[in-house]
Amino acid sequence: MVLTNKEKTIAIIANGIAVYSIYQERGSLPENITMFDFVLKAVPDSIKSELTSELIDEVFVYVSSAHSS
């Protein structure tokens, strides 16, 4: 099975959120970088057309609720 660009984007967003959280816990994030900015930098240009702020928010809400249950 081949992933669609949207599925790839969702996977990269979820990974970006996880890495951002780890860096945040360690205190090793660059100054003044938001999770949104961090995720934007993680998504390759080839699939950025699938990226929206709503999708980032939706993935964040899902990942957050999945880890809290």
VEXPALO-635159 format. One record per atom (N, C-alpha, C): x, y, z; chain. Coordinates in steps of 0.2 Angstrom, whole numbers. Layout:
<pt x="X" y="Y" z="Z" mol="A"/>
...
This chain:
<pt x="4" y="-6" z="0" mol="A"/>
<pt x="0" y="0" z="0" mol="A"/>
<pt x="4" y="6" z="0" mol="A"/>
<pt x="3" y="11" z="-4" mol="A"/>
<pt x="6" y="17" z="-5" mol="A"/>
<pt x="2" y="23" z="-1" mol="A"/>
<pt x="6" y="26" z="3" mol="A"/>
<pt x="2" y="32" z="7" mol="A"/>
<pt x="1" y="38" z="2" mol="A"/>
<pt x="-5" y="41" z="3" mol="A"/>
<pt x="-6" y="47" z="-1" mol="A"/>
<pt x="-2" y="53" z="2" mol="A"/>
<pt x="-2" y="58" z="-1" mol="A"/>
<pt x="2" y="64" z="1" mol="A"/>
<pt x="-2" y="67" z="8" mol="A"/>
<pt x="-8" y="66" z="9" mol="A"/>
<pt x="-12" y="68" z="15" mol="A"/>
<pt x="-10" y="64" z="20" mol="A"/>
<pt x="-9" y="57" z="19" mol="A"/>
<pt x="-7" y="53" z="25" mol="A"/>
<pt x="0" y="54" z="27" mol="A"/>
<pt x="4" y="55" z="22" mol="A"/>
<pt x="11" y="57" z="23" mol="A"/>
<pt x="12" y="63" z="28" mol="A"/>
<pt x="8" y="68" z="26" mol="A"/>
<pt x="7" y="74" z="29" mol="A"/>
<pt x="5" y="73" z="36" mol="A"/>
<pt x="0" y="69" z="38" mol="A"/>
<pt x="-2" y="68" z="44" mol="A"/>
<pt x="3" y="65" z="48" mol="A"/>
<pt x="7" y="60" z="45" mol="A"/>
<pt x="12" y="56" z="49" mol="A"/>
<pt x="18" y="61" z="51" mol="A"/>
<pt x="19" y="66" z="46" mol="A"/>
<pt x="25" y="70" z="48" mol="A"/>
<pt x="23" y="75" z="53" mol="A"/>
<pt x="16" y="78" z="53" mol="A"/>
<pt x="14" y="82" z="58" mol="A"/>
<pt x="14" y="79" z="65" mol="A"/>
<pt x="12" y="72" z="65" mol="A"/>
<pt x="12" y="69" z="72" mol="A"/>
<pt x="19" y="68" z="74" mol="A"/>
<pt x="23" y="66" z="70" mol="A"/>
<pt x="30" y="66" z="72" mol="A"/>
<pt x="33" y="73" z="74" mol="A"/>
<pt x="32" y="78" z="70" mol="A"/>
<pt x="34" y="84" z="72" mol="A"/>
<pt x="31" y="86" z="79" mol="A"/>
<pt x="25" y="85" z="81" mol="A"/>
<pt x="22" y="86" z="87" mol="A"/>
<pt x="26" y="83" z="93" mol="A"/>
<pt x="28" y="76" z="91" mol="A"/>
<pt x="31" y="72" z="96" mol="A"/>
<pt x="38" y="75" z="97" mol="A"/>
<pt x="42" y="76" z="92" mol="A"/>
<pt x="49" y="79" z="93" mol="A"/>
<pt x="48" y="86" z="96" mol="A"/>
<pt x="44" y="90" z="95" mol="A"/>
<pt x="43" y="97" z="98" mol="A"/>
<pt x="42" y="96" z="106" mol="A"/>
<pt x="38" y="91" z="107" mol="A"/>
<pt x="36" y="90" z="114" mol="A"/>
<pt x="43" y="87" z="118" mol="A"/>
<pt x="47" y="83" z="115" mol="A"/>
<pt x="53" y="80" z="118" mol="A"/>
<pt x="58" y="86" z="119" mol="A"/>
<pt x="59" y="90" z="114" mol="A"/>
<pt x="63" y="96" z="114" mol="A"/>
<pt x="61" y="101" z="120" mol="A"/>
<pt x="54" y="102" z="120" mol="A"/>
<pt x="51" y="106" z="125" mol="A"/>
<pt x="53" y="104" z="132" mol="A"/>
<pt x="52" y="97" z="133" mol="A"/>
<pt x="54" y="94" z="140" mol="A"/>
<pt x="61" y="95" z="142" mol="A"/>
<pt x="65" y="94" z="137" mol="A"/>
<pt x="72" y="95" z="138" mol="A"/>
<pt x="75" y="102" z="138" mol="A"/>
<pt x="70" y="107" z="136" mol="A"/>
<pt x="72" y="114" z="136" mol="A"/>
<pt x="77" y="115" z="131" mol="A"/>
<pt x="77" y="112" z="125" mol="A"/>
<pt x="82" y="113" z="120" mol="A"/>
<pt x="79" y="116" z="114" mol="A"/>
<pt x="73" y="119" z="114" mol="A"/>
<pt x="70" y="122" z="108" mol="A"/>
<pt x="73" y="129" z="107" mol="A"/>
<pt x="74" y="131" z="101" mol="A"/>
<pt x="76" y="138" z="99" mol="A"/>
<pt x="71" y="143" z="102" mol="A"/>
<pt x="73" y="148" z="104" mol="A"/>
<pt x="69" y="153" z="107" mol="A"/>
<pt x="64" y="156" z="102" mol="A"/>
<pt x="58" y="157" z="105" mol="A"/>
<pt x="52" y="160" z="101" mol="A"/>
<pt x="50" y="155" z="95" mol="A"/>
<pt x="50" y="149" z="96" mol="A"/>
<pt x="47" y="144" z="91" mol="A"/>
<pt x="41" y="141" z="93" mol="A"/>
<pt x="36" y="141" z="90" mol="A"/>
<pt x="30" y="138" z="92" mol="A"/>
<pt x="29" y="131" z="89" mol="A"/>
<pt x="25" y="127" z="91" mol="A"/>
<pt x="24" y="121" z="89" mol="A"/>
<pt x="22" y="121" z="81" mol="A"/>
<pt x="18" y="126" z="80" mol="A"/>
<pt x="15" y="127" z="73" mol="A"/>
<pt x="21" y="128" z="68" mol="A"/>
<pt x="26" y="133" z="70" mol="A"/>
<pt x="32" y="134" z="66" mol="A"/>
<pt x="36" y="128" z="66" mol="A"/>
<pt x="37" y="124" z="71" mol="A"/>
<pt x="41" y="119" z="71" mol="A"/>
<pt x="39" y="113" z="66" mol="A"/>
<pt x="32" y="112" z="66" mol="A"/>
<pt x="29" y="107" z="61" mol="A"/>
<pt x="30" y="110" z="54" mol="A"/>
<pt x="29" y="116" z="53" mol="A"/>
<pt x="30" y="119" z="46" mol="A"/>
<pt x="37" y="118" z="43" mol="A"/>
<pt x="42" y="118" z="48" mol="A"/>
<pt x="48" y="117" z="45" mol="A"/>
<pt x="50" y="109" z="44" mol="A"/>
<pt x="46" y="105" z="47" mol="A"/>
<pt x="47" y="98" z="47" mol="A"/>
<pt x="44" y="95" z="40" mol="A"/>
<pt x="39" y="98" z="37" mol="A"/>
<pt x="35" y="96" z="32" mol="A"/>
<pt x="39" y="97" z="25" mol="A"/>
<pt x="41" y="92" z="21" mol="A"/>
<pt x="44" y="93" z="15" mol="A"/>
<pt x="40" y="97" z="10" mol="A"/>
<pt x="44" y="101" z="6" mol="A"/>
<pt x="40" y="105" z="1" mol="A"/>
<pt x="36" y="101" z="-4" mol="A"/>
<pt x="38" y="95" z="-5" mol="A"/>
<pt x="34" y="91" z="-10" mol="A"/>
<pt x="27" y="89" z="-8" mol="A"/>
<pt x="26" y="90" z="-1" mol="A"/>
<pt x="19" y="89" z="1" mol="A"/>
<pt x="16" y="94" z="5" mol="A"/>
<pt x="19" y="100" z="5" mol="A"/>
<pt x="16" y="106" z="9" mol="A"/>
<pt x="9" y="108" z="6" mol="A"/>
<pt x="7" y="106" z="0" mol="A"/>
<pt x="1" y="108" z="-3" mol="A"/>
<pt x="-5" y="105" z="2" mol="A"/>
<pt x="-3" y="99" z="5" mol="A"/>
<pt x="-8" y="96" z="9" mol="A"/>
<pt x="-9" y="99" z="16" mol="A"/>
<pt x="-4" y="103" z="18" mol="A"/>
<pt x="-4" y="106" z="25" mol="A"/>
<pt x="-8" y="112" z="26" mol="A"/>
<pt x="-12" y="112" z="31" mol="A"/>
<pt x="-16" y="118" z="33" mol="A"/>
<pt x="-16" y="118" z="41" mol="A"/>
<pt x="-17" y="124" z="43" mol="A"/>
<pt x="-17" y="125" z="51" mol="A"/>
<pt x="-22" y="121" z="54" mol="A"/>
<pt x="-28" y="120" z="50" mol="A"/>
<pt x="-33" y="116" z="53" mol="A"/>
<pt x="-31" y="108" z="54" mol="A"/>
<pt x="-27" y="106" z="49" mol="A"/>
<pt x="-25" y="99" z="49" mol="A"/>
<pt x="-20" y="98" z="55" mol="A"/>
<pt x="-16" y="103" z="56" mol="A"/>
<pt x="-11" y="103" z="62" mol="A"/>
<pt x="-15" y="103" z="68" mol="A"/>
<pt x="-20" y="107" z="69" mol="A"/>
<pt x="-24" y="107" z="75" mol="A"/>
<pt x="-28" y="101" z="76" mol="A"/>
<pt x="-30" y="98" z="71" mol="A"/>
<pt x="-34" y="92" z="71" mol="A"/>
<pt x="-30" y="86" z="73" mol="A"/>
<pt x="-24" y="86" z="70" mol="A"/>
<pt x="-19" y="80" z="72" mol="A"/>
<pt x="-17" y="81" z="80" mol="A"/>
<pt x="-15" y="88" z="82" mol="A"/>
<pt x="-13" y="89" z="89" mol="A"/>
<pt x="-19" y="87" z="94" mol="A"/>
<pt x="-25" y="89" z="92" mol="A"/>
<pt x="-30" y="87" z="97" mol="A"/>
<pt x="-31" y="79" z="97" mol="A"/>
<pt x="-30" y="76" z="91" mol="A"/>
<pt x="-31" y="68" z="92" mol="A"/>
<pt x="-25" y="65" z="95" mol="A"/>
<pt x="-19" y="68" z="94" mol="A"/>
<pt x="-13" y="65" z="97" mol="A"/>
<pt x="-13" y="66" z="105" mol="A"/>
<pt x="-15" y="72" z="107" mol="A"/>
<pt x="-16" y="74" z="114" mol="A"/>
<pt x="-21" y="70" z="117" mol="A"/>
<pt x="-27" y="69" z="114" mol="A"/>
<pt x="-32" y="65" z="117" mol="A"/>
<pt x="-30" y="57" z="118" mol="A"/>
<pt x="-27" y="55" z="113" mol="A"/>
<pt x="-25" y="48" z="112" mol="A"/>
<pt x="-20" y="46" z="118" mol="A"/>
<pt x="-16" y="51" z="120" mol="A"/>
<pt x="-11" y="50" z="125" mol="A"/>
<pt x="-13" y="51" z="132" mol="A"/>
<pt x="-19" y="55" z="132" mol="A"/>
<pt x="-21" y="56" z="139" mol="A"/>
<pt x="-27" y="51" z="141" mol="A"/>
<pt x="-29" y="46" z="137" mol="A"/>
<pt x="-34" y="41" z="139" mol="A"/>
<pt x="-31" y="35" z="141" mol="A"/>
